[in-house]
Amino acid sequence: MKAKFKIISILWAILVLVFTSACEKYLDHNPDMRAELNSVDKIARLVTSAYPDRNYLAMAETYSDNVEDKGTGNLDEPLRTLYFWKDVEDNGTNTPTDYWNACYRAVAAANQALEAIEKENFGPSALPYKGEALVARAYAHFMLVTFFAAPYEVGGANQSPGIPYVEEPETVVFKNYDRGTVEEVYNKIRRDLEEGLPLLNEGIWEVPKYHFTPASANAFAARFYLFSGEWEKAVKAASSIFPGGDFSGKLRPYNTTFKNIPFAQMHVNFTKADQPYNLLLAETYSTYQRFTSSRYAMGVNVFQNVYNGNTAAGAPFYNYGLSYGPPHYTTYQWREHFHVTNPAANIGYPYLMFPLFTSDEALLNRAEAYIKMGNYAKALEDLNLFAANRVNNYNPTTHRVTIEKSKAHFNVESDEQALIETVLQFKRIGFMQEGIRWFDIIRHGLDVVHNHIDESGKETEEILKKGDNRRVFQIPQEANLSNVAPNPR
């Protein structure tokens, strides 16, 4: 399915915002689009557009080792191209270009709000929305640099090209952009995040889970600091999400509530705003959930040996899963919503409510940061809390995670490596088909193995190793009009 429009530059993405955002009812009558942003209420409504309205599921999952060549199935695009780690030239739904444009549209909304707050001097009542705009701007740029630039190396120079960090509304067509360096982009993300987060404390939102609140902003901070190697900050941020840093009763209840309700209800609960494990939700235009019978997706090997395989806790996790007939499997957690625009013709668009941040991820991010700090006892507390919510028929006597069990399970000698492997395994299984695995692959420089089955049935493997240029998604071709250089190939 194609996107409704084609973006020819970063600036064009910004201009499109004017005509497609939820704010068009008060922005579409004046050539100077910012002139109508004259109240805190309008700023608040504008900031609701400062979140990407597309998701990265197809990109991140298909690039990772959570998928396989099943030898049969639909040759859906862009999955087929992504599976071979090739550049996707199309700009339709689920493509890297589509996500790039969505992030810069979000940045445009944030910048419009920040400029209006600066010029109009609304006073203290606007500060929470300034904080939200700053954190949202940081988040969109963080996602862009994560996918479209070389991975940040903790302790490294990080002088490879970053992505354009747009900090003001645009007023000219085809403005030239400087990609800067990865280090510079990270510094700006940190600046916006750390300036914006304290401003959120007095914020009041009608539906808080659709906005960056102190809880969700701290979850973002925990992820960012894990990437940047600031372990103490990562622990502090994750611990600030809930009072006393206590995640008990705040995780996805897979082996309790989820286990005892039908699929239809689990679909609802998975992305429900009133659930404590959902920290930030976004409505995203997506057809990802329709790829269950694709050739390049979850197959028998991943479903049986990874998703339902044994863990360092000594037992598999309880997971939702469904087969559309072997070898086609899915986690069956995504519920497609369909917004009807023409009831008579049954025309509309599909979308997913997408959890951008969850308590489950934040807990495991904190566990990894504890490991890096050498605090293995605290890391084990977090790992065991996660296991207690995920292991089927959990028994604390037999399923408790220990360093020795992890060392034996992964056949490693190092205490730190054993616990890191446990975190990575828990996250891979716990967030299957959610895109999180790709983040860990690039942070840790993990190899990705994709199998290939030819017409005769012969199977071979290709490995995507650390340092391979294909691990960085290509800058959209249209961005060249704004002098944004492509990534090397």
N, C-alpha and C positions, 0 to 999 in steps of 0.2 A: 504494500500500500504506500502510495506516495504522500509526501507532506503536502500541505496546501499551498506552499509558496517556496520559492527558491531564493536563497540568500546569496548575494554576489559579493559581499564583503562583511566585515565586522560592522561597519557603519550601517549597512543595509539592514542588518539584524536589529540595530538600534532603531532605525526608522520604522521598521515593521511593527515594533512595539507600540508605536503611537496608534496604529490602526487595528491591532489585534488584541491588545491587552484589555483587562477588565476595567481599565480607567478611561476607555474611549468615550464614555458618555459625557465626560467633562473635559476631555482634551481635544475632541475632534472638531471644534468650531473656531479655534483660534490658531492662526499660523504659528504664533509663538506658543508652543505646547506647554511651556512651563508657567505661563502667565496665570493659569487657572489653579495652580497649586497654592491656594491662599488660605488653607485651613488645616488644622492637625488631622481632622477626619479624612480629608482628601489625601494627605500624606500616608495615613494608615492604610487607605485602600490601595494606593499606589504600591506600597511595599509588599502587598500580597502578591504582586507580579515579580518579585525579586528572587524567585525560586525557579530552577529549570523545569519546564513543563514537558520534558522528555526524560527518559531514563537510559541507563548504560547497561541494562541487563544483557542484551544481545552481544554487545561489544565485549564486556568483561567475561561473561561466561564462555563464549565461543572461543576466545583467545586462550582460555585457561585449560587445565587438565580435568575439568569437570564434564567434558564432552568427549565423544569418540565418533569415529567413522563406523556406522552400523552396517555398512554394506548395502543397505536398502533404505528407502524412505524418500520423502519429498526433498527436492533440491531447492529448498527455499533460499532466497537471498534476503539479507546479506550474509546469512549464516555460512553458506558454502564458501564465499570469498574470505570471510573472517577465519574460518577453520584452517585455511591454508596460509594464514597470516599475510594476506595480500591486501593492498590498499583498495578500499571501497570507493569507487568514483561516483557512485550515486549519492544523492542527498536526501533520499526518502526516509521513511520511518525506520527506526532501529539502526541507522547508520551513524558512523562517527561524525559526519558533517552535520547531521540533524542534532546531535547532542551538543556539538560545538556551538551551533547557532542558538540553541536553547539557553546555554550558559551565558552567552553574551547578551541575549535579550534580558535575562535576569539581572546581569550587571547594569544594563541600561536603566532598568527601573530603579535599582538601588541608587545609581548616580543622580537620576532626576530627583529622587526624594532627598538625597543629601544636599544637593544644590539648593533646593527650595527651602530646606530647614536653615541652611546657612544664610540665605538672602532675606527670608521673611522674619527671622528672629521670633519664632513662636514661643520661646520660653521653655520652662521645664517640662511641660506636657508633651513636647515633641521628642524629648530625649530618648525614651524607650524605642521610638521608631527610628531615630538616628542610630541607636545601637543595633537594631534589627537590620537596617540597611547595611551597616558596616560589616556585620557578621555574615550576612547573605552575600555581600560582595566578596568577602574573603573566601567563603565556601565555593562559590562558582569558579573563582580563579584557582582554588586548590584542586578542584576536580579537573579543570582544564590542564593544569601543569602535570597532574598525575597521569593523564592519558596521553597528552600530546607533547610531552617533553621527557628528556632522559630522567630516570629515577634519581631522587635526592640521595646522596651518599653521606651517611653520618660520618662526620670528621673529614669529608672530602672537600675539594675546592668548589665543586658544583658550578663550574663556569660554562657549561654547555648551554645552548639557547633555551630560554624559557618560553613563556607565552605572553602576548601583550597584556599588561595589567592596566586596564582602562579605569581611570579615576575621575573622569568628568564627562558630562553629556557632550555629544558631538554636534558641531554646527557646520561642518564642511563635508562634502562628499569625497570619498576615497582618501581619507587622511592616512598618511604614512604612519606605521606602527613599528616600534622597536620591541623585539621579543625580550630584550634584556637577557639575564642569565637565570638559571634555576635558583641560584642563591638569592638574587635580587627579588624574584617573585616570592620566594619563601619569606623574605624579610617583610615584604609588603602585606602578605597574608597575616603574618604574626602581628604586625602593627594594627591592622584593621580589626583582627579578632580581639586583641587585648585592649583596644580602645572601646570597642563596641560592647563586649560582654558585660562590664559593670553597669552600663546604661540600661540593661534589660531588667534590672532588679525591680523597678517600679512599674513595669509594663502590665497592661491589662488587655487581653485579647478575647474576642468572643469565642473562638475555638483555638485555644493555645497550641494544640498539637499541630496546627498548620503554620506555625510561626516559630522563629528562633526565640525560645524562652531561655532563662538561665540554665534549665536542665538540658535542653537539646544543644545549646551553644557549648556547654561544657562537654557534651558527648563529641561534638565536632572538635573541640580543643584537644580532647584525649586522643582522637585519631590523628590530628595534625602533629601533636607532640611526639607521638609514636613514630611518625614518618621522619620528623626532624631530630629524633634521638634525645629529646629533652625528657628523660624518664621521670624525674621528680614532678615536673609540670603535668605530665600525662596522668600520674597517680592522683595528683591534687584535683585535676579537672574531673576525672572519672568519679572520684570520691565526693565531689560537690553536687552530683546529680541528685542524690537522695540524702536525706538527713543522716548524719553519722556515717555516710558512705556505705550504708547497708542496702544491699540489693535483694535481700531475702523477700520473697513474695512479689518481686518486681520483674521476674524473668518470664519468658514464654513458657506456659505450663504444659509442655508437650506430653509428659508421662502422667499427667493428672487430668486437668480439664480437657485439653485437646484430645486426649486418648478416649475420653468418654462422651464425646459429642460427635454428631454426624459431620461428614465432609462439608455440607452446605453451611453449617454453623461455624465450623472452623474457618472457612473462607471469610466469613464476616468478622470473626474475632481477630484474625490475623492482622488486619489493617484497621481495626476499630480505634477511634480516637480516644475512647475512655479507658483503654487498657494501659496499665502502667509501663509495659515493656515498649510501647510505641512512643518514642520521644519526639519525632518529627515526621510528619506525613506530607506527601506531595501528590497532587493529581497529575498524572503523566499520560500523554497520548502514547498508546503503545499497542502493538499486536504480538508482543513476545509470548504471551500465554497460548498462542495458536500454533506454536512450533513443536508441539509434542510428537508429531510424526515425522519430523525432519530427519534426514539422514545424519546430519552432524549435530548431535545433541546427546542427552543422557541415554545410554544404552545399557545392555545387560551387565557389562563389566563395572561401570561406574555405579549402577544401581545396587548390584549385589555386593561387590567387593569394597566399595568406598562408602556409599551412602548408608548401606546396611551392614557394613563390615564391623569387625571387632575394634574396640578402642582401647586406649591406655588405661581406661577404668576397668577393663576386664570384661566388658560386655558391649553390645551394640547400643546405639541410641534408639529411642522410640521416634520414628519419623513417619510422616504422611507420605504415601507413595501410591502411584496408580499406573497401571499398564494399559496402553491402548492396543495390546497385542505385542508380544515380544518381536523385535527388540526395542520397542518404543515405551519409554518410561518418563514419568514426570513426578515432581514433588507434590504437585496438585495443590499448591498453596495460593496461587494467584487467581483472583476472581476478576474476570473482565466485566467492567461496567460499559454500558452503551448509551451514549447521549444522543437521543433522537432529535434531529434537526428538521426532518420532514416526515411526520407520522404517516401520511398517505403513501409515500414511497418507501417508508422504513429506511430512510437515509440518516446517517449520523456518523459518529466517530467513537472508536473504542478507547477506553482508558483504564489505567490501573491506579489504584491508590498504592503508593510506593513508600515504604518506610525508609527514609533517608538515614535515620539514626534510631537504634534500639538499645535498650538496656543490656541485652545479651552481648552485643558487640562491645559496648563500653566496659563491661565486666572483664571480658577476655583481653581487651586492650590494656586494662589496668594490670591484669595478671602478667602479661608480657613485660610491661614496664617494671613491675616488681622483680621479675626474673633478671632483667638487665641491671637492676640496682643490687642484685645479690640477696634480695629478701625472699628466699624460697618458701619460707613458712607462709607469708602472706599470699604469695602466688598460689600455693597449694590450697589455701582457703577459698580463693576465687575459683580455681579449677574444680574443686569439689562441690561448690555451690552450683556451678554450671552442670556438672555431671548429675547431681541430685535431681535436676529438673529435666534431664534428657535420657538417662539410662533407663531402659525398660525394666520395670519391677526393681527399682533401685533398692539396694541393701547396703547401708553404710559400712557394714563389716566386710563384705566381699568386693564392693565396687569403689572403695576409697582409692583415690589417686595418690600414689607415693612416688618419690624419686626412683626408688629401686624398681617399681613396676614399670615406670616409663622407660627406664634404661633397658630393661629386658624386652619390653614391647618393641622398641625401635632399634635395639641392638647397638646402642651407643655407650660410650664410657663416661662422657662428660655429664655432670649433673645439670648444668645450664642447658646444654643441647637437648637433653632428654625432656626437660620441661618446655623448652621452646617448641620441640616437635609435638608435644602434647597440645599446646595452644593452637598450633597450626592445624593439627588434626581436628580438634574440637571446632575450630572456626570453619574448616572446609566442609565438614559434615553439617554443622549447625546452620550454615548459611548457604547451603547448596541452592543453586539457581537464584541467588541474590546478588551476585557480582563481587562479593567480598573476597573471594579466593584470589582474584587477580591482584588486589592490593597487596596481599601477603606475598604473592609470587614476585612482584617487582621490588618490594621492600627487602626481601631476603635473597633475591637473585636466584630463585629456584628454577631449575630446568622444567620445561613443559614438553611432554611427549604426546604427539598426536599420531595415531595409527592411520594407515591408508590401505584400503582394500580395492584392488584393481578388478577389472572385468572377469578375470579368471578366478578370482577369489583369493589370490595371493596377498598376504598382508605384510606391509613394511611399516617402519616407524621413522618419524622425523622429529628432531629435538630442537626446540627453541631455547638457546642458552643465554645466559647473562651476557650483556654486551651486544647482542644481535640487534641491529637497527630496527628490525621488524617488531621488536617489543614496544616501540613507541609508535602510536597511531599517527598517521600522516595528517599534516595540516591541510585543511580543505583547499582545493585548487583555487576557489574563488577568492580566498584571502590573499592570494598573490597580488590582487589589484590594490591592496593596501600595503604592499611591500612586505608582507609577512613571508619570510623565506620558508620553504618546505624543509621537512626533516630529511636527513640523508638516507639513502637507500642503497 
